[in-house]
Amino acid sequence: MADNARIKNSLSFDEPDNSFNPREAITEAKRCLSCKNPLCRTGCPIEHEIPQFIDALARGNVGEASTIIARRSNLPAVCGRVCPHEKQCEGACILAKKGKGIRIGKLEQFIADFDAEMELTAHTLPSKFAGKVAVIGSGPAGLTVAGDLAKAGYEVTVFESQSEPGGVLVYGIPEFRLKKDVVRREIQRIERLGVTFSTEVLVGPDITIDEMFADDYDAIFIGTGTALPRTLDVPGKDLPGVLQASYFLQMVALARGGNVDRREVPVQLGDKVLVVGAGNVAMDAARTAIRLGARASVVYHRTEKEITALPSEYQQAKEEGVEFIWLASTTKFFGQDKLTSLEYEVMEIDDDKNIRGTGRLEKINTDKVILAIGQRPAARIVSTTTGIEVNEKGYVITKDRPYGMTTRRGVFAGGDVVHEPATVVLAMKEAKKVAQGIALYIEAKKLLEECGA
Ligand code: FAD
């Protein structure tokens, strides 16, 4: 306990400064074997030209390294920090087998940060006007489509419901993992490509897809993510004190930005908090609660082996004092006017290695429960227009030709709103392909218009 208390006292919301300095970055880059068949590149969802940017860095040319990265990504400083590198590029690095893999994420972060600080590179914008595109949502998917299309000469406006663009990068991922200034810097670079951001516009209620088309947009991209948190359908779920992780993390981000009063944050000093779920969002919620001076435990219905959080995130949570209650399936929340305890059924593993309930119920006193059990898309856009079909879970259906087009002509979608919630880089990967689909569609549309069809 004494150790935990010491760790908690030293925890801060600031992102730890463990980035490379120039000498360390170049030394690390020089360790790269420049493999003929670079597995790191295959491991990267957006197929970054990793050996090439590492080679440029090893020669001390950070500007060239940054230019190579920018060919594939509009968000390098973000990806360098929050991509699951251990599962992707770094995991695939040939040197990783000897436990000495190249720290590709940290190199990408160094190159992006150094370039931004020294203003080494600037994009030259195409002078042609290729068409007009509306992007709904400014998370990684929307930012990627906006950046890629702006570079190709399209006039892009991003519509965002929140007061600040960035999506989960700003309102979800806590600041101790991703500084908000880093996200703001990346967005400013996209703005310099000529992209306009229109914030506090909730597409659906405030402006519909049909009204956007009436404003002469050639195509519209929906990148609205998964705004609706899943709830646990058990007695007491509506008691004050039962919170959603997305709401909790957003309130903390808003309070830290000075946009809401600190007292409105639903977890306070000394609170006992139980987090239900064991993915990365659960780790973020528990680690954030600890930084607010609460005690935090994760309650999970399966075992440690089945945890869905990245091993590094789980490890950090443990080191910071988060406790874990395994094989505990939440069955009820107790309280009169507010939550007082959580009841769970003790689970066990049977002879066939299946997890089943034992019928034995246990109760834990708690001040707050944070649910981190997944999200799904909201229907604000599809319910205010016609022709955009969704599947039985509410995810937007898209086609392969042109890539990313929905069942309504000219309306495209990508990122978490199309797939199950995934990662920043997977949202970017899809969005890059959709941006190409949009460009193809607009080109064909303009050609037909020219022919008078
Ligand atoms: P989002 O980022 O959700 O962006 C959608 C945007 O659309 C939002 O800004 C929203 O306000 C806006 N919007 C929604 N509806 C409307 C509307 N009707 N009108 C206007 N705007 C609208 N991934 C990683 O790779 N690494 C991590 O470390 C990581 N940590 C995470 C931590 C948390 C707490 C969460 C929740 C997710 C995390 N993820 C992580 C997942 C990753 O952030 C998402 O997969 C990614 O952000 C999805 O991008 P997106 O652009 O599809 O959606």
Residues whose N, C-alpha, C, O or C-beta is under 5 A from the ligand:
A	BS01	FAD	V82 C83 P84 I136 G137 S138 G139 P140 A141 G142 F159 E160 S161 Q162 G166 G167 V168 L169 G172 I173 V201 L202 V203 G204 G223 T224 G225 T226 N280 V281 D284 R380 G414 G415 D416 V417 P421 A422 T423 V424 V425 A427
